[in-house]
Amino acid sequence: MSFARIIGTGGYLPSNVVTNHDLEKLVDTSDQWIRERTGIEQRHIAVEGETTVDLAEQASRNAIEAAGIDTSEIDLIIFATSTPDKIFPSSACILQARLDIHGCPAFDIQAVCTGFIYALSVAEKFIQTGSARTALVVGAEVFSRILNWEDRDTCVLFGDGAGAVILQADEETGILSSHIHADGKYENLLWVPHGVGDGFDQVKAGKAFVEMRGNEVFKMAVNTLGRIVDETLAASDMKKSDIDWLVPHQANIRIIAATARKLKMSMEQVVVTVNKHGNTSAASVPLALDVAVRDGRIKRGELLLLEAFGGGFTWGSVLVRF
């Protein structure tokens, strides 16, 4: 059986930066309020005409270059997003064409903020079973397109971006375990309550926006991520002290800090990008991973815990020997 090893990472953010002070001009909020409750200072927002696949293509090319492979070696593409360019074809198929890759499986996964963890878990299974050898796994979002910019409780939280990794079969090292879960009974705590299936009218009218009951989501996220830390460590017979780096979903600095406390880790061992990126949903974990790999913090041989929690609710983790 082969391991699925991460051999390259890539990220991409739109050049348009929106600060908290910019948002003070749009809604009744303040830089201090946003920083204290979320840790966010700024976020990147796609400009008109800039799409999810545009961001994903740049992140993917960066990951491919970092991996030192040719696109012809990629035999699987999995694309995590809640904001696809089109209803169909999938964003994965559009990206596949952009990269001049032909014939391999390419499909989207929708698990909101846990999407990249889901996608990584699925790609791992393809590689473990020999169904693929080299996989491109992407998380990309333009959440700004589904935000109500008059709702101060949600518009301050999210940003746009893309992250990607190249996974390749390896005999010795790689993903040690992955764990994904969902419970749909909590759907209306964090959702976009309109879509194609209910008639598409609200979507066409531009009224399909993110809605969130923030306090309840916060409590669920903290409790759920605490449980999955225990599950993940037990599955690989690891201790908390074995983890070198926590690479969490970048939703809220308080949720991140609570997970670090659960692991008895100092914040110096946690990759934090929420201050500069905001919550980029499915893109947040691969973006954070890419930042820490490229700045030299994360090194080969270190043990990483990747985790996320998102609408659905969905949640998951991946334990990686980098």
matplotlib code that plots the C-alpha trace (Angstrom):
import matplotlib.pyplot as plt

x = [0.0, 1.3, 1.1, -0.1, 2.7, 2.4, 5.3, 4.3, 2.1, 0.7, -1.5, -3.0, -4.8, -6.6, -4.5, -7.5, -7.2, -10.1, -9.2, -11.3, -11.2, -12.6, -15.5, -16.2, -17.4, -19.9, -21.5, -21.8, -18.6, -15.1, -11.5, -11.3, -14.6, -13.5, -10.0, -11.1, -13.8, -12.2, -8.5, -9.1, -7.3, -7.9, -9.0, -8.5, -11.6, -11.8, -12.5, -15.3, -14.6, -12.1, -13.5, -12.9, -11.1, -8.9, -7.6, -7.4, -5.4, -2.7, -2.5, -2.3, 0.5, 2.4, 2.0, 3.0, 6.1, 7.0, 6.5, 8.8, 6.4, 4.9, 1.2, 1.1, 1.9, -1.4, -3.9, -6.6, -8.0, -10.3, -11.6, -13.2, -15.4, -18.8, -18.6, -18.1, -17.8, -20.8, -23.5, -21.8, -19.3, -17.5, -14.8, -12.4, -13.1, -12.7, -9.4, -8.3, -8.8, -6.9, -3.9, -4.1, -4.7, -6.9, -8.6, -8.1, -10.9, -11.8, -14.6, -15.7, -16.4, -18.7, -18.2, -17.9, -15.0, -14.1, -14.0, -10.2, -10.0, -12.7, -10.9, -7.5, -9.1, -10.7, -7.5, -5.6, -7.9, -7.4, -3.6, -3.7, -5.7, -3.5, -6.3, -4.1, -0.4, -0.2, -3.2, -3.9, -6.1, -7.4, -9.5, -10.7, -13.5, -14.9, -17.1, -17.5, -20.1, -22.4, -22.1, -24.6, -22.4, -25.0, -24.8, -22.0, -22.2, -21.0, -19.4, -16.4, -15.5, -14.8, -12.3, -11.4, -8.4, -7.1, -4.7, -3.5, -1.3, 0.2, -0.1, 2.0, 2.3, 5.2, 6.5, 7.5, 5.8, 2.7, -0.9, -1.1, -4.9, -7.8, -11.2, -14.3, -17.8, -21.0, -24.4, -27.0, -29.4, -27.5, -27.9, -29.6, -27.0, -24.7, -26.1, -27.0, -30.8, -31.5, -30.3, -31.2, -33.4, -35.8, -36.5, -33.4, -35.5, -33.6, -30.3, -31.3, -32.5, -29.1, -30.5, -28.8, -26.4, -24.5, -26.5, -25.0, -25.9, -22.5, -22.6, -24.0, -21.5, -18.7, -19.7, -20.2, -16.9, -14.9, -16.5, -16.4, -12.8, -11.8, -13.3, -11.7, -8.2, -8.7, -10.0, -7.1, -4.4, -5.9, -6.2, -2.4, -1.4, 0.1, 0.4, -0.4, 3.3, 4.1, 2.4, 4.9, 2.4, -1.3, -2.6, -6.3, -9.1, -8.8, -12.3, -11.7, -8.6, -10.6, -11.5, -7.9, -6.6, -9.1, -7.9, -4.3, -5.2, -6.8, -3.5, -1.5, 0.4, 1.7, 0.5, 4.0, 3.3, 0.1, -0.1, -2.2, -3.2, -6.8, -5.5, -4.4, -6.7, -10.0, -12.0, -11.4, -13.6, -12.2, -9.1, -8.0, -6.2, -4.1, -3.4, -2.1, -0.1, 1.5, 2.4, 4.2, 6.0, 7.3, 8.4, 10.4, 8.5, 7.2, 10.0, 10.3, 9.7, 7.5, 4.1, 1.2, -2.4, -4.8, -8.4, -11.5, -15.2, -17.8, -21.4, -23.5, -22.1, -19.1, -15.7, -12.6, -8.8, -5.8, -2.6, 0.4, 4.1, 5.4]
y = [0.0, 3.5, 6.6, 9.8, 12.3, 16.1, 17.0, 20.6, 23.4, 26.5, 29.5, 32.5, 35.6, 38.3, 41.6, 43.6, 44.0, 45.2, 46.3, 46.6, 50.4, 50.0, 48.0, 50.8, 52.8, 50.1, 48.8, 49.7, 48.1, 49.0, 47.8, 47.2, 45.2, 42.9, 42.3, 41.5, 39.1, 37.4, 38.4, 39.6, 42.7, 42.4, 40.1, 39.7, 40.2, 39.2, 42.0, 41.9, 39.1, 37.3, 33.8, 30.8, 28.9, 31.9, 31.8, 28.0, 28.0, 30.2, 28.3, 25.0, 26.2, 27.3, 23.9, 22.1, 24.2, 23.6, 19.8, 19.9, 17.8, 18.1, 18.5, 15.2, 13.3, 14.4, 11.6, 13.0, 16.4, 17.1, 20.6, 21.8, 24.8, 26.2, 29.0, 27.2, 29.2, 27.4, 25.0, 22.6, 21.6, 21.3, 23.7, 20.7, 20.1, 23.8, 23.8, 20.6, 22.2, 25.3, 23.1, 21.2, 17.9, 15.3, 12.1, 11.8, 12.0, 15.5, 16.4, 18.9, 18.4, 20.7, 20.6, 24.3, 25.2, 21.5, 21.0, 20.8, 18.2, 16.1, 16.4, 15.5, 12.4, 11.3, 11.8, 9.8, 6.8, 7.0, 6.8, 4.2, 1.8, 2.4, 4.2, 7.3, 8.2, 12.0, 14.1, 17.8, 18.8, 22.4, 24.5, 27.8, 30.3, 33.6, 33.9, 37.6, 36.8, 35.2, 37.8, 40.5, 43.5, 45.2, 42.4, 43.3, 39.9, 38.0, 40.4, 41.1, 37.5, 36.1, 36.6, 35.0, 32.9, 29.5, 26.9, 23.6, 20.7, 17.9, 14.5, 11.6, 7.9, 7.3, 4.1, 5.6, 8.8, 10.9, 11.1, 8.9, 9.1, 11.2, 11.7, 13.3, 13.7, 15.6, 16.2, 17.9, 18.6, 21.9, 23.2, 26.4, 27.6, 28.4, 28.3, 29.9, 29.1, 29.3, 27.5, 25.8, 23.1, 25.6, 27.4, 29.6, 32.7, 34.1, 33.3, 35.1, 38.0, 38.3, 37.4, 34.1, 35.1, 33.5, 33.5, 32.5, 32.2, 33.1, 32.2, 28.7, 28.0, 29.1, 26.7, 23.8, 24.4, 24.5, 21.3, 19.4, 20.2, 19.2, 15.8, 15.3, 16.0, 13.1, 10.8, 11.7, 11.1, 7.8, 6.5, 6.8, 6.0, 9.5, 11.9, 15.6, 16.3, 14.4, 17.2, 19.7, 22.0, 22.7, 24.0, 24.9, 26.3, 30.0, 31.1, 32.9, 33.3, 32.3, 29.0, 28.4, 29.2, 26.9, 24.0, 24.8, 24.6, 21.2, 20.1, 21.8, 23.7, 27.2, 29.6, 29.6, 26.0, 27.1, 28.5, 31.6, 33.5, 34.6, 38.1, 38.7, 36.3, 36.3, 33.1, 31.8, 28.6, 25.6, 27.6, 28.4, 25.3, 24.9, 28.6, 28.5, 25.4, 27.0, 30.1, 28.1, 25.8, 28.7, 30.8, 27.8, 27.1, 23.7, 21.3, 17.8, 15.1, 17.2, 16.0, 18.2, 18.2, 19.8, 20.4, 22.3, 22.8, 24.2, 24.5, 21.3, 20.9, 19.2, 18.7, 16.7, 16.3, 14.9, 13.8, 14.3, 13.5, 16.2]
z = [0.0, -0.9, 1.2, -0.3, 0.2, -0.3, -2.7, -3.5, -2.3, -3.9, -3.0, -4.7, -3.4, -5.4, -5.5, -4.2, -0.4, 1.7, 5.3, 8.3, 7.9, 4.4, 5.9, 8.4, 5.4, 4.3, 7.6, 11.2, 12.5, 13.6, 13.1, 16.9, 17.0, 14.1, 15.5, 19.0, 18.0, 15.0, 14.7, 11.1, 9.9, 6.2, 3.4, -0.3, -2.5, -6.2, -8.6, -11.2, -13.8, -11.5, -10.9, -8.6, -11.3, -12.1, -8.5, -8.5, -11.7, -10.3, -7.0, -9.0, -11.2, -8.1, -6.5, -9.8, -10.0, -6.3, -6.8, -9.9, -12.0, -15.4, -15.8, -17.8, -14.6, -12.9, -13.1, -10.7, -10.0, -7.0, -6.5, -3.2, -3.5, -2.5, -5.1, -8.5, -11.7, -13.2, -12.2, -14.7, -15.9, -12.6, -11.7, -11.7, -15.4, -16.2, -14.4, -16.1, -19.5, -18.4, -17.4, -20.7, -18.9, -20.6, -19.7, -15.9, -13.4, -12.4, -10.0, -7.4, -3.7, -1.7, 2.1, 2.6, 4.9, 5.4, 1.6, 1.3, 4.1, 2.4, -1.0, 0.6, 2.2, -1.0, -3.0, -0.4, -0.9, -4.7, -4.2, -1.4, -3.7, -6.7, -8.7, -9.0, -8.5, -8.7, -7.6, -7.8, -4.8, -4.8, -2.4, -3.9, -3.2, -4.1, -1.1, -1.6, -4.3, -1.8, 1.0, 1.9, 2.2, 4.4, 7.0, 9.4, 11.1, 8.0, 5.5, 7.8, 8.1, 4.7, 1.9, -1.5, -2.4, -3.5, -2.3, -3.8, -3.1, -5.3, -3.7, -5.0, -4.1, -1.7, 0.0, 3.3, 4.3, 3.8, 5.1, 8.2, 8.7, 7.6, 9.3, 7.9, 9.4, 8.9, 10.6, 8.5, 11.3, 11.9, 8.4, 9.3, 11.7, 8.8, 5.3, 2.0, 2.2, -1.6, -4.7, -7.9, -6.4, -4.8, -8.0, -8.4, -8.0, -5.0, -6.7, -9.9, -7.8, -6.1, -2.7, -2.0, 0.8, 3.7, 6.9, 10.2, 13.9, 15.0, 18.8, 18.1, 15.3, 17.6, 20.4, 18.0, 16.2, 19.5, 20.9, 17.6, 16.8, 20.3, 19.8, 16.4, 17.8, 20.2, 17.4, 15.1, 17.6, 18.8, 15.2, 14.8, 18.4, 18.7, 21.7, 21.6, 22.1, 18.8, 16.7, 15.4, 13.7, 13.8, 10.4, 11.2, 9.2, 9.5, 10.6, 13.9, 16.1, 19.2, 17.7, 16.6, 20.1, 21.7, 19.4, 20.3, 24.0, 23.4, 22.0, 24.7, 21.9, 22.1, 19.4, 18.0, 16.7, 15.0, 11.5, 11.6, 8.4, 9.4, 10.2, 6.6, 4.7, 6.6, 6.3, 2.7, 3.4, 1.4, 0.5, 4.1, 5.1, 1.9, 1.8, 5.4, 4.6, 1.6, 3.6, 6.3, 3.8, 1.8, 4.7, 6.0, 9.2, 8.1, 7.2, 5.8, 8.3, 10.6, 11.8, 10.9, 12.0, 9.4, 10.6, 9.6, 10.5, 8.1, 7.1, 7.0, 9.6, 8.3, 10.0, 9.5, 10.0, 8.3, 10.0, 7.7, 7.9, 5.7]

ax = plt.figure().add_subplot(projection="3d")
ax.plot(x, y, z, "-o")
ax.set_aspect("equal")
plt.show()
